[in-house]
C-alpha cells in the first residue's frame, strides 16, 4: 500500500496523443510501437509532451531559412513550447519508409523501420528533455548530450527487445570485441579526416 502525503494528489499518467496525418499506408501496429517506445522511457522525460504527429514529409517554414541545405528528408522535428502551445513531436514517415524510392530502398527502409523509429523517438525526446527539463546543460553541449541520450536508450531498448532471441545469445560473447573494433575504425577514420 502506497503512502499518500496529505494535500498532494497522486500523479496521474497521461497518454501522449497520436495524430496520423500520413496519406500512405504505414506498417502494421506503428502507433502501438510508438506507444511502447514512449512507455519505455521514464515519465519525467516525456512530461509536458502533448502529441506525436505522423506526417508524410516535414514542411516547416523555419527550414527554408537555413544557410546550409539539408541532405535528404528530415526524419523528425521537435517543436518546443510556444505561448500556450505545449511541446510536441513531428515525425516524417516518408523519410523513414521512403515510399518514392526503388523497391530495394523501400524494402530496406521497411525492414529497419522499428529500430529507426525508436531511434528517432529517443532523439526527439532527448531534445525535449535537455531543452526543457535539464537546465544545467549549456547550449554548446546540447548536441553531444542528446546523441549520447539517444544511443544509450536505443541500446538498452534493443537489448530488452532481443534478450530472448537466438541472435542475441550468439552475439553476446563477441559483442565487446565488435565494439572495440568499431571504436578502432572510428579512430582511424577520424585520423584520416585530419590528414586531409
C-alpha positions in Angstrom: 0.0 0.0 0.0 1.4 3.4 -1.0 1.8 6.2 1.4 -0.1 9.2 0.4 1.0 12.6 1.6 -1.7 14.9 2.9 -2.8 17.5 0.5 -1.0 16.1 -2.5 -2.7 14.5 -5.4 -1.4 11.2 -6.8 0.4 11.6 -10.1 -1.7 10.7 -13.0 -0.4 9.1 -16.0 -1.3 10.9 -19.2 -1.0 9.3 -22.6 0.6 11.3 -25.4 -1.9 11.9 -28.3 -1.2 10.4 -31.7 -2.1 12.3 -34.9 -1.7 10.2 -38.0 -1.7 12.6 -41.0 0.3 10.3 -43.3 -1.5 9.7 -46.5 0.2 6.4 -47.5 -0.3 3.2 -45.5 2.0 2.6 -42.5 3.3 -0.7 -41.4 1.0 -2.6 -39.1 1.0 -1.6 -35.4 3.0 1.6 -35.9 1.1 3.6 -33.3 1.3 0.7 -30.8 5.1 0.5 -31.4 5.4 4.3 -30.8 3.5 3.9 -27.5 5.7 1.0 -26.4 8.8 3.1 -27.1 7.4 6.1 -25.2 6.3 3.8 -22.3 9.9 2.5 -22.1 11.2 6.0 -21.2 10.9 7.4 -17.7 7.7 9.5 -17.2 9.8 12.5 -16.2 11.5 12.6 -19.7 8.2 12.8 -21.6 6.5 15.1 -19.2 4.9 18.0 -20.9 4.8 16.5 -24.4 1.4 17.0 -25.9 1.3 14.9 -29.1 3.2 13.0 -31.7 2.2 13.9 -35.3 3.0 11.5 -38.1 3.2 13.2 -41.5 4.3 12.3 -45.0 7.2 14.8 -45.1 8.1 17.7 -42.8 7.4 21.1 -44.3 8.4 23.7 -41.8 8.9 27.4 -42.7 11.9 27.6 -40.4 13.8 25.0 -42.5 13.7 27.2 -45.6 15.8 29.9 -43.9 18.8 27.6 -43.2 22.2 28.6 -44.6 23.1 25.0 -45.4 20.6 22.8 -47.3 19.8 19.5 -45.6 20.7 16.3 -47.4 17.6 14.2 -47.9 14.4 14.5 -45.9 14.2 15.5 -42.3 13.0 12.4 -40.3 11.8 14.3 -37.3 11.3 17.7 -35.7 10.9 18.8 -32.1 8.5 21.7 -31.7 9.3 23.5 -28.3 6.7 25.2 -26.3 5.4 28.4 -27.9 2.9 30.5 -26.0 0.2 28.3 -24.7 1.0 25.5 -27.2 2.7 22.6 -25.4 5.8 20.9 -26.9 5.2 18.2 -29.5 7.0 15.9 -31.9 6.6 15.7 -35.6 7.9 12.6 -37.5 8.1 12.1 -41.2 7.0 8.7 -42.3 8.2 9.4 -45.8 11.8 9.9 -44.6 11.7 6.6 -42.7 9.8 4.4 -45.2 11.0 6.1 -48.5 7.8 5.4 -50.5 9.0 7.2 -53.6 12.3 5.2 -54.0 13.1 2.0 -55.8 11.9 -1.4 -54.5 15.2 -2.3 -52.8 15.4 1.0 -50.9 11.8 0.7 -49.8 12.3 -2.9 -48.6 15.5 -1.9 -46.7 13.7 1.1 -45.1 10.7 -1.1 -44.1 12.9 -3.8 -42.7 14.7 -1.3 -40.4 11.6 0.7 -39.7 11.0 -0.2 -36.0 14.6 0.4 -35.0 14.8 3.7 -36.9 11.5 4.8 -35.5 12.7 4.0 -31.9 16.0 5.9 -32.5 14.1 8.9 -33.8 11.8 9.0 -30.8 14.7 8.7 -28.4 16.4 11.6 -30.2 13.4 13.8 -30.2 12.6 13.0 -26.5 16.2 13.7 -25.7 15.9 17.1 -27.3 12.8 17.8 -25.2 14.4 16.6 -22.0 17.6 18.6 -22.4 15.9 21.8 -23.7 13.1 22.0 -21.2 13.9 19.9 -18.1 17.7 19.9 -17.8 18.9 23.5 -17.2 22.4 22.6 -16.3 23.5 21.8 -19.9 24.9 24.7 -21.9 23.8 25.3 -25.5 27.1 24.2 -26.9 26.9 20.9 -25.1 23.4 20.0 -26.2 24.1 18.0 -29.4 26.6 15.5 -27.8 24.3 15.1 -24.8 21.3 14.4 -27.0 23.2 12.0 -29.1 24.5 10.1 -26.1 21.0 10.0 -24.6 19.6 8.6 -27.8 22.4 6.0 -28.2 22.1 4.9 -24.6 18.4 4.4 -24.6 18.4 2.8 -28.1 21.0 0.3 -27.0 19.1 -0.6 -23.8 15.8 -0.8 -25.6 17.1 -3.1 -28.3 18.7 -5.3 -25.7 15.4 -5.6 -23.9 13.6 -6.4 -27.2 16.1 -9.1 -28.2 17.1 -10.6 -24.8 15.4 -13.9 -25.6 16.3 -14.2 -29.3 18.8 -16.7 -30.6 20.7 -13.9 -32.4 21.4 -12.1 -29.1 22.6 -15.4 -27.5 25.0 -15.9 -30.3 26.4 -12.4 -30.5 26.6 -11.5 -26.8 30.0 -13.2 -26.2 31.6 -11.4 -29.2 29.9 -8.0 -28.7 32.8 -6.4 -26.7 35.2 -7.3 -29.5 32.9 -5.8 -32.1 32.6 -2.6 -30.1 36.3 -2.3 -29.7 36.8 -2.9 -33.4 34.2 -0.2 -34.1 36.0 2.3 -31.9 39.3 1.5 -33.6 37.7 2.0 -37.0 36.2 5.3 -35.9 39.5 6.4 -34.6 41.2 5.5 -37.9 38.5 7.4 -39.9 39.0 10.5 -37.7 42.8 10.3 -38.3 42.2 10.0 -42.0 39.9 13.1 -41.9 42.6 15.1 -40.0 45.2 14.1 -42.5 43.2 15.5 -45.4 
